[in-house]
Amino acid sequence: MLERTARVHANFTEYVPFALLLIAFAEMRGINPMIIHLLCLALLSGRLAHAWGVSKEVENFKFRVTGMMLTLFTIGITALTIASTYFF
């Protein structure tokens, strides 16, 4: 159980700092605050779902996959939003 808990924490530290930096950069570029809030909500929901799915003794892949999809969605959309401010 301790290994699983450590893995949940490690996964969090691998993705969240990068996502938060991208969101901070988006905010500095003047992106609509509602979009920033929605991105943060997607990131929070994704990380909670992923932690729930991985932390169970019998992994719940539905939550794990949903959590990672929301996390990667947040990173991707934030990166595209930042890039779009340079081109449009």
C-alpha positions in Angstrom: 0.0 0.0 0.0 2.9 2.4 0.7 4.3 1.8 -2.7 1.0 2.7 -4.3 0.7 5.8 -2.2 4.2 6.9 -3.2 3.4 6.3 -6.8 0.3 8.5 -6.6 2.4 11.2 -5.1 5.2 10.8 -7.6 2.8 11.0 -10.5 1.4 14.2 -9.1 4.8 15.7 -8.9 5.5 14.7 -12.5 2.6 16.5 -14.1 1.1 19.2 -11.9 4.1 21.6 -11.7 4.3 21.7 -15.5 0.5 22.2 -15.8 0.5 25.0 -13.2 3.4 26.8 -15.0 1.5 26.7 -18.3 -1.7 28.0 -16.6 0.4 30.8 -15.0 1.9 31.7 -18.4 -1.6 31.7 -19.9 -2.8 34.1 -17.1 0.2 36.3 -17.8 -0.7 36.4 -21.5 -4.1 37.8 -20.5 -6.3 34.8 -21.2 -9.9 35.2 -20.1 -10.1 34.4 -16.3 -13.1 32.1 -16.9 -10.9 29.9 -19.2 -8.2 29.9 -16.5 -10.7 28.8 -13.9 -12.0 26.0 -16.2 -8.5 24.8 -16.8 -7.7 24.7 -13.1 -11.0 22.9 -12.4 -10.2 20.3 -15.1 -6.7 19.8 -13.6 -8.0 19.5 -10.1 -10.7 17.0 -11.2 -8.3 15.0 -13.2 -5.8 14.7 -10.4 -8.4 13.7 -7.9 -9.8 11.1 -10.2 -6.4 9.7 -11.0 -5.4 9.6 -7.3 -8.7 7.8 -6.4 -8.3 5.3 -9.2 -4.6 4.5 -8.4 -4.9 4.5 -4.7 -7.3 1.6 -4.4 -6.0 -1.9 -3.7 -7.7 -3.1 -6.9 -7.0 -0.3 -9.4 -10.0 1.4 -10.9 -8.8 2.0 -14.4 -11.9 4.1 -15.3 -10.9 6.8 -12.8 -7.2 6.4 -13.6 -7.6 6.9 -17.3 -10.2 9.7 -16.8 -7.8 11.5 -14.5 -4.9 11.3 -16.9 -7.0 12.3 -19.9 -8.2 15.4 -17.9 -4.6 16.2 -16.9 -3.2 15.9 -20.4 -6.2 17.8 -21.8 -5.4 20.7 -19.5 -1.8 20.7 -20.5 -2.6 20.5 -24.2 -5.4 23.1 -24.2 -3.3 25.5 -22.1 -0.3 25.1 -24.5 -2.6 25.7 -27.5 -4.2 28.7 -25.9 -0.8 30.3 -25.2 0.4 29.6 -28.7 -2.8 31.1 -30.2 -2.1 34.4 -28.4 1.1 34.7 -30.5 -0.6 34.0 -33.8 -4.1 35.6 -33.5 
